[in-house]
Every structure is written in structure tokens, then in C-alpha cells.
């Protein structure tokens, strides 16, 4: 299999903030070059893979749309295997060659010992003084469930709301000083930068449950940050995680997270619903989070992998998300061999 080292997400982000740059210029140049390569044209790209760095729909926009590009509408890119943080769940014809991989978190272990350390940290429960937490940017245009949950959290002493402010590339010093650190945060509404790990991870680590309402798309990076901190994610659609990251998360989504359909929120308060979950179930779910954590972490490049040799060759122990992603790429290409 062949890897195409084109940083599609970075290219799109740059072109969307620098209007003088044509959004199509670089990927069209890449496509022109690929069409001249024998090893690409012999199978039309079926044995090549690429990482997108953003949700797949950002690269499958109608012509004239100011957001995103038409990159994945080209047959050659459709044939490639795409690693993306969110598959196109609504279009099977497009998503058949897409693999959803976990959002990168703040933590990259250098050794198995460091993986064990973060698992132990996630399993801690004595410091969880916050019952429910919700972190995110307040976007009035999103409205609906996200805004409702933020309002409910603001007015409930059992919930801590972390409102993320600012954006990358600006001085965040003033915002960072607003986060209270080791001071009590239960029932508080906090305004801080979420571009650095301390605020969201500390908030999640002090919380039993973390609400994960959809934003611009169903999935959220915050879902994985919550898992790293041992905070049980609460989602509102299966597409937020369960039907996306099938190669990385347990088949039984209820073993480590809570699904509350939108319809139930019209009749009941989400925080009241969570209070009905028995403590024994909470403990079991957090233990399951500890088991799955190594599979969603991208280890540091310096990590040393132990391996064992057997009749079937060398087997890598304790694979991380990077290893599992490559296995899935290989498996998908094998299934495409007859095409």
C-alpha cells in the first residue's frame, strides 16, 4: 500500500484564512501529478491512502460553496482510502473508502508505562466533585440542543459550564488566568481558552459525566478528551461516536458512554436523568474506559513497542490508534483487491 503525504486539512485551513490562495490549487496539482504515476494509475488509487485532518464533508462541498472544497468529488480521491476524524455517514457510496479515526488528544505516551499512568489517572474517582460538565464554544447560530444544554447547565448547581473563548493564534494569557486551577469549580460557569490542555482536562477529570452535544458536525474532539480524563461521555446521537469509530471503540457503546436521544430531552432534564444511573454502573463504565484508552491514544514517535514472535510472525503488543488505523487501511485495501 502507498501513503500520499498531502496534508489536506492544513491546506484547507490555510486557504480558508488566506483568501488570496485558491482553495483548489494544491490538491489539483497533486491530482495532476498522481495521474502521471504508474503505481497510482495501475489501480486507480485503490491501493493508496491519505489523511484528511478534518471531517470528510469539508472536502465534499458543492461547487460555489464558500466552505470546504470539492476534493473528494474527484474519482481518484474517491478510490483512495481516506483516514478522517468523521466519515460521511449519510452517503454510503462516498464513505465506503473512509475510515473514521479518533481525534488526537493532548496526550501522546512515550512508553507503555506512560500509557499505564494515563489509564490510572483516568480511573481516579476521589476528586470528582463535579457531577456534570459541559465544555464548548457558545455559538448562537448552532442553537437547538447545544444552546439548551448550555442554558440548563448554567442554571443548575450540579453542572459546571466551561465556555471556550478566543481562537488559535491570539494571546490567550488573560483568558488562561480566569481558570481557577485547584479551586472548587462545581456549579461554576467558567470562561477560558480551551486551546491548552489544563482547563478542559482538569474540568473533565473532576467530573463524573461530560455532555457532548453536536456542534458543526456530529462528532467532537471533546469526546476523546473526556475519555482520557475518565469522564463518562454523554452523547445524543449514535453518529457522535458509536457508528463512527467502530475499529477503535467497543462494539457495545453503552458500556462506556451514555446515549440520550433528543426526544427525551423535550420531556426530561438531562442532569436529572443522569442522577438515576447507579454508582455501580458508573464504576463499571469508567473501568471500561480504562480498558479502551490505549486504543484511542496516538503514542509519541519515540515510544518503544514490545512485541512477541509466534507461528504467525511478529505481533505488536498494546497497539495504539496509529497502529489500528494502519491495520484498517490494509484490511480495506484487501477487500478492494477484486475491484
Beta strands, then each sheet from edge to edge (+ up, - down):
strand 1: 2-3
strand 2: 48-51
strand 3: 81-84
strand 4: 98-100
strand 5: 130-136
strand 6: 159-164
strand 7: 189-192
strand 8: 207-211
strand 9: 232-235
strand 10: 257-259
strand 11: 307-310
strand 12: 313-316
sheet 1: 1+ 2+ 3+ 4+
sheet 2: 7+ 6+ 5+ 8+ 9+ 10+
sheet 3: 11+ 12-
end
